[in-house]
Structures are given as C-alpha cells and as structure tokens.
Amino acid sequence: MPRDIRVPIPDQATDLRLYFDEMVENDAFGTALDFSVAEFDELARLVDLQLTGAEATAGGVAVYYSVYWEAFHACDDKTVGGDHARIARGKVDGSDWVFTRAELPVGRTPADDF
C-alpha cells in the first residue's frame, strides 16, 4: 500500500474546505486523517468527523478537522464524550499536495488483558 496520499491541487477559486470535504465523503482522502479516539477513553468510539477549514500556501496545505467521540460507562450509567481538533498537512509536489498516510491504531486482543 502506498505510504503517501496524492491530492491534485485545485485552481485558486476553489473553496478548499468544500474540496476536501467532498474528497472525504468519496473516500479519496480519509486515510490521511487520524480517526483514533482511544487516547481520550479506552471505551471511546468515533461518532463524527467534521472538516472545519483548509489553508494553502506556496509550500503546502493545512486541513483542519475535529473528531467527535463518546464512550458509555455501564457501571456508572453515563455517557461521556468530547471533541478534539486536528490538522493534516500536505506538501507541494508538482501539481499535487502529498500527505502522509495516518497511522492505524494498534489493536488489542483478549490475550493483552491476561
């Protein structure tokens, strides 16, 4: 699997937030984003992701997004949650922006608990 995600640079009149939002909806950019939420709560699950903005410079682009998570704690009969802002950065390479693929979280197995 290629390590980098290449995104064609659109013309200057393009609304970058909408451009990347459409790419995420079409599964063309999601692998550049970090979806992990386990660092907030071991029972956390991702409930939403929203792109909040994007800015381009001569050297690259920054895509701003937030992950929304929640976790249900049955013993306390409580649901907790929150959101966290993140940034994905891409560098210019010819007529593309190049993003590094986000690392997948390390999974746990039942054996890890013993």
NORBEL-V400172 format. One record per pair of residues at least 24 apart in sequence whose ideal C-beta (glycine too) atoms are under 7 Angstrom apart, sorted by the first residue. I is the first residue (numbers start at 1). J is the second residue. D is the distance in whole Angstrom. If there is no record, write none. Layout:
i/j/d
I/J/D
I/J/D
This chain:
i/j/d
3/100/7
3/101/6
4/98/5
4/99/7
4/100/6
4/101/7
5/29/7
5/31/6
5/32/5
5/99/4
5/101/6
6/96/4
6/98/6
7/90/6
7/96/6
7/97/5
7/99/7
8/95/6
8/96/6
9/95/6
9/96/6
9/97/6
16/54/4
16/56/6
17/51/6
17/53/5
17/54/5
20/51/6
20/54/5
20/63/5
21/51/5
24/51/7
31/101/5
31/102/6
32/88/5
32/99/4
32/101/6
32/102/6
33/65/6
33/88/6
33/102/6
34/86/6
34/102/5
35/67/7
36/105/4
37/67/6
37/69/4
38/105/6
40/69/6
40/82/6
40/84/7
41/71/4
41/80/7
43/71/4
43/72/7
43/73/7
44/69/4
44/70/7
44/71/4
45/69/6
45/70/7
45/71/7
59/91/7
59/92/6
60/89/6
60/90/5
60/91/5
60/92/6
60/97/6
61/90/5
61/97/5
62/87/5
62/89/5
63/87/7
63/88/5
